[in-house]
Amino acid sequence: MLQLRCKKYYQPADQLFCKLFPARACAPSADCASAPQAGSVAQHPPDEGFDLDSITQAVLGAALQGTLLGRIQGRRALVYGAALATLPDLDVIIRYADPVSQMTYHRGFSHSVFVLTALAALLAWLVNRTWPDKGYTLPRLFLTFWLVLVTHPVLDAFTVYGTQLLWPLHVTPQSWAAV
C-alpha cells in the first residue's frame, strides 16, 4: 500500500491521491519529525497493487496480435496476444533460495531472445498443425508470436533492473535505464 509519511510535506499529486482514495493510509505517521524539507519529494514504499510493466506488455502484445492475426482470430486475438505477452514473467513462480537470488534470476532464461524465438517457433508449429484449415500461414504465426514474446523483454530492458536478453551467452542484464 502507498503510505504517505508526513501530511504537511505532501506533494500536490499525493494530496490528489488522498482525495481520490481516502481508504488508503493517508494520515500523518510517527516519522513526521524526520520528514523531508518542504519542496522535496516524499519517500514512498513501492505500491503493492498492479504492475504497470505487466499492463504495458499485455497491451502491446494484444495490439501486435490483433494487428497481425485479427482478421483470422477476431477479437480473441487481443486476449491471446495479452496472455502470450505476459508469458515470460511466469518465471516468478520459481522459488529461489533468497530474495537476492529472486531478483538476480528473474528476467533470466525466460526473457532470453533465444528461448523466446524457440518458443515462438514451437507455438507457431503447434497452432498451424492443430488448426490447419483456419487460414494461418506458418511464417505469419511465427512472426506474430515472436514479436509478441520478444517485445516483453525489450520493454523490460528499458527499466533500471534490465533483463538477460542474450542468456546464456551474456549473463550481465541489459539495462538501458530509460524508464
C-alpha positions as MATLAB code, in Angstrom:
seq = 'MLQLRCKKYYQPADQLFCKLFPARACAPSADCASAPQAGSVAQHPPDEGFDLDSITQAVLGAALQGTLLGRIQGRRALVYGAALATLPDLDVIIRYADPVSQMTYHRGFSHSVFVLTALAALLAWLVNRTWPDKGYTLPRLFLTFWLVLVTHPVLDAFTVYGTQLLWPLHVTPQSWAAV';
ca = [
       0.000    0.000    0.000;
       1.120    3.523   -0.668;
       1.693    5.269    2.636;
       2.454    8.953    2.782;
       4.894    9.810    5.509;
       4.007   13.287    6.729;
       0.865   15.180    5.764;
       2.390   18.660    5.913;
       5.007   17.678    3.277;
       2.628   16.079    0.751;
       3.224   16.914   -2.867;
       0.181   18.020   -4.940;
      -0.057   14.558   -6.528;
      -0.116   12.972   -3.055;
      -2.930   15.268   -1.956;
      -4.947   14.378   -5.058;
      -4.325   10.663   -4.397;
      -5.630   11.002   -0.829;
      -8.761   12.801   -2.042;
      -9.455   10.119   -4.650;
      -8.661    7.134   -2.405;
      -9.419    8.131    1.202;
      -9.454    4.497    2.370;
      -5.704    4.278    1.806;
      -3.338    5.175    4.635;
      -3.032    8.915    4.178;
      -2.852   10.005    7.785;
       0.351   11.534    9.152;
       2.682    8.907   10.559;
       5.013    8.924   13.522;
       8.059    9.820   11.463;
       6.956   13.403   10.709;
       9.876   14.663   12.768;
      12.266   13.162   10.221;
      10.213   14.252    7.218;
      11.966   15.771    4.216;
      12.284   19.512    3.832;
       9.479   21.424    2.143;
       9.585   21.112   -1.619;
      11.429   17.791   -1.668;
       9.824   14.601   -2.880;
       8.342   12.409   -0.147;
       9.687    8.856    0.096;
       7.129    6.143   -0.654;
       7.417    2.399   -0.320;
       6.613    0.570   -3.542;
       2.930    0.144   -4.267;
       1.843   -3.478   -3.925;
      -1.005   -3.017   -6.386;
      -0.908   -3.762  -10.101;
       2.340   -3.756  -12.032;
       2.405   -1.143  -14.774;
       5.088   -3.082  -16.671;
       2.768   -6.087  -16.989;
      -0.111   -3.948  -18.207;
       2.079   -2.266  -20.825;
       3.399   -5.612  -22.029;
      -0.101   -7.092  -22.229;
      -1.464   -4.114  -24.160;
       1.436   -4.189  -26.616;
       1.050   -7.949  -27.097;
      -2.686   -7.554  -27.689;
      -2.087   -4.782  -30.201;
       0.514   -6.784  -32.111;
      -1.522   -9.975  -32.277;
      -4.686   -8.056  -33.081;
      -2.894   -6.308  -35.937;
      -1.283   -9.403  -37.433;
      -3.933  -12.073  -36.770;
      -7.071  -10.030  -36.105;
      -8.717  -10.893  -39.422;
      -8.455  -14.598  -38.645;
      -8.976  -14.634  -34.876;
     -11.248  -11.617  -34.479;
     -11.361  -10.017  -31.057;
      -9.939  -13.165  -29.472;
      -6.573  -12.096  -30.925;
      -6.450   -9.322  -28.326;
      -6.912  -11.766  -25.450;
      -4.453  -14.284  -26.913;
      -1.855  -11.579  -27.503;
      -2.212  -10.152  -23.991;
      -1.852  -13.603  -22.429;
       1.117  -14.547  -24.596;
       2.873  -11.248  -23.873;
       2.873  -11.912  -20.135;
       4.203  -15.471  -20.530;
       7.902  -14.583  -19.930;
       7.035  -13.336  -16.425;
       5.876  -16.790  -15.342;
       9.404  -17.331  -14.071;
       8.240  -15.648  -10.867;
       6.645  -18.939   -9.804;
      10.129  -20.457   -9.466;
      11.174  -20.308   -5.817;
      14.777  -19.284   -5.317;
      16.805  -19.574   -2.116;
      16.544  -15.910   -1.102;
      15.234  -12.527   -2.296;
      18.607  -11.590   -3.808;
      18.572  -14.721   -5.971;
      14.954  -13.996   -6.912;
      15.936  -10.502   -8.063;
      19.031  -11.797   -9.854;
      17.433  -14.679  -11.736;
      14.052  -13.111  -12.561;
      14.184  -11.861  -16.137;
      16.747  -14.529  -16.881;
      16.242  -17.528  -19.170;
      12.538  -16.784  -19.700;
      13.442  -13.363  -21.122;
      16.144  -14.658  -23.469;
      15.686  -13.822  -27.145;
      16.954  -17.315  -27.975;
      14.486  -19.100  -25.691;
      11.570  -16.928  -26.847;
      12.470  -17.475  -30.516;
      12.367  -21.244  -29.970;
       9.073  -20.901  -28.079;
       7.560  -18.799  -30.886;
       8.593  -21.428  -33.440;
       7.121  -24.223  -31.327;
       3.849  -22.349  -30.774;
       3.547  -21.461  -34.460;
       4.090  -25.079  -35.443;
       1.540  -26.320  -32.860;
      -1.148  -23.818  -33.867;
      -0.591  -24.479  -37.582;
      -0.788  -28.234  -37.016;
      -3.817  -28.080  -34.689;
      -5.885  -25.743  -36.896;
      -4.621  -26.264  -40.454;
      -7.809  -25.004  -42.110;
      -8.053  -21.670  -40.235;
      -6.043  -19.760  -42.822;
      -2.887  -19.370  -40.762;
       0.454  -19.447  -42.505;
       3.450  -20.696  -40.582;
       5.615  -17.604  -41.269;
       2.830  -15.238  -40.194;
       2.191  -17.202  -36.997;
       5.885  -17.299  -36.176;
       6.332  -13.572  -36.812;
       3.288  -12.730  -34.682;
       4.260  -14.949  -31.756;
       7.899  -13.844  -31.946;
       7.005  -10.139  -31.884;
       4.525  -10.600  -29.032;
       7.029  -12.585  -26.962;
      10.213  -10.622  -27.720;
       8.738   -7.178  -27.082;
       8.271   -8.192  -23.434;
      11.990   -8.451  -22.552;
      12.800   -5.495  -24.788;
      10.421   -3.366  -22.708;
      11.978   -4.809  -19.540;
      15.421   -3.781  -20.787;
      14.317   -0.138  -20.589;
      13.977   -0.418  -16.792;
      16.808    0.001  -14.301;
      16.648   -3.719  -13.462;
      17.319   -4.782  -17.026;
      16.954   -8.254  -18.458;
      19.194  -11.030  -19.721;
      18.327  -10.706  -23.397;
      21.224  -12.860  -24.582;
      21.063  -15.611  -21.966;
      23.025  -17.974  -21.910;
      25.699  -16.077  -23.866;
      25.840  -12.923  -21.776;
      24.873  -13.028  -18.097;
      25.011   -9.289  -17.379;
      21.465   -7.936  -17.687;
      20.872   -5.475  -20.490;
      19.582   -2.239  -18.996;
      19.014    0.921  -20.954;
      17.508    2.629  -17.838;
      15.216    4.889  -19.826;
      12.116    4.330  -17.690;
];
